[in-house]
């Protein structure tokens, strides 16, 4: 498990290795109405530096459903719930 900031936006990125070469990366954002949202992506990586490889979520990631995201890293999604963030389909 890890936490880093997105190089482009500065938003937090939570990630978890589900295999040495596969990460699940969680992002959060703010909608134009001020509401908070989150999404999760499965990202193939080389397995050399997960902190750096999490940055490839935009280019390489595939968005997963809310149910899949919750089952893969429930501690992060529970935090999103507690802060009032909604899943962004």
C-alpha positions as CSV (number, residue, x, y, z in Angstrom):
1,X,0.0,0.0,0.0
2,X,1.2,3.4,-0.7
3,X,0.4,7.1,-1.1
4,X,1.9,9.6,-3.4
5,X,0.7,12.8,-5.2
6,X,-0.1,13.0,-8.8
7,X,2.7,14.7,-10.7
8,X,0.3,16.7,-12.9
9,X,-2.4,17.8,-10.4
10,X,-1.0,17.3,-6.9
11,X,-4.0,15.2,-5.9
12,X,-3.4,12.2,-3.6
13,X,-3.0,8.8,-5.3
14,X,-3.5,5.8,-3.1
15,X,-2.2,2.5,-4.6
16,X,-2.1,-1.1,-3.7
17,X,-0.2,-3.9,-5.5
18,X,-2.4,-6.8,-6.3
19,X,0.5,-8.4,-8.0
20,X,4.1,-7.2,-8.3
21,X,3.2,-6.0,-11.8
22,X,-0.3,-4.8,-11.2
23,X,-1.5,-1.9,-9.1
24,X,-4.9,-0.6,-8.2
25,X,-4.7,3.2,-8.1
26,X,-7.4,5.4,-6.4
27,X,-7.9,9.0,-7.3
28,X,-10.1,11.7,-6.0
29,X,-11.3,15.0,-7.5
30,X,-13.7,17.9,-7.1
31,X,-16.7,18.4,-9.5
32,X,-17.7,21.9,-10.7
33,X,-20.5,22.0,-8.1
34,X,-17.9,21.4,-5.3
35,X,-18.8,17.8,-4.7
36,X,-16.0,15.3,-4.1
37,X,-15.6,12.2,-6.3
38,X,-13.3,9.2,-6.5
39,X,-12.4,6.5,-9.0
40,X,-10.1,3.5,-9.2
41,X,-7.9,2.1,-12.0
42,X,-6.1,-1.2,-12.6
43,X,-2.6,-0.4,-13.9
44,X,-0.1,-2.8,-15.4
45,X,3.5,-1.8,-14.3
46,X,7.0,-3.1,-14.6
47,X,7.2,-3.7,-10.8
48,X,10.3,-1.7,-10.3
49,X,9.1,1.3,-8.3
50,X,5.4,1.3,-7.4
51,X,5.5,4.9,-6.1
52,X,6.6,6.2,-9.5
53,X,4.6,3.7,-11.5
54,X,1.3,4.8,-9.9
55,X,1.8,7.9,-12.0
56,X,0.9,6.0,-15.1
57,X,-2.8,5.6,-14.1
58,X,-4.0,8.0,-16.8
59,X,-2.2,6.5,-19.7
60,X,-2.2,2.8,-18.7
61,X,-5.1,2.4,-16.3
62,X,-8.4,0.8,-16.8
63,X,-11.3,2.1,-14.6
64,X,-12.9,-0.5,-12.4
65,X,-16.4,-0.6,-11.1
66,X,-17.3,0.7,-7.6
67,X,-17.8,-2.8,-6.3
68,X,-14.5,-4.0,-7.5
69,X,-12.7,-1.0,-6.2
70,X,-14.3,-1.4,-2.7
71,X,-13.3,-5.1,-2.5
72,X,-9.7,-4.4,-3.5
73,X,-8.9,-1.7,-0.9
74,X,-11.8,-1.2,1.5
75,X,-9.8,1.0,3.9
76,X,-9.4,3.7,1.2
77,X,-13.0,3.6,0.0
78,X,-14.2,3.8,3.6
79,X,-12.2,6.9,4.1
80,X,-13.8,8.4,0.9
81,X,-17.2,7.5,2.3
82,X,-16.4,9.2,5.7
83,X,-15.3,12.3,3.8
84,X,-18.5,12.4,1.7
85,X,-16.9,11.6,-1.6
86,X,-19.0,9.7,-4.2
87,X,-17.9,7.1,-6.7
88,X,-17.5,8.7,-10.2
89,X,-18.7,6.2,-12.8
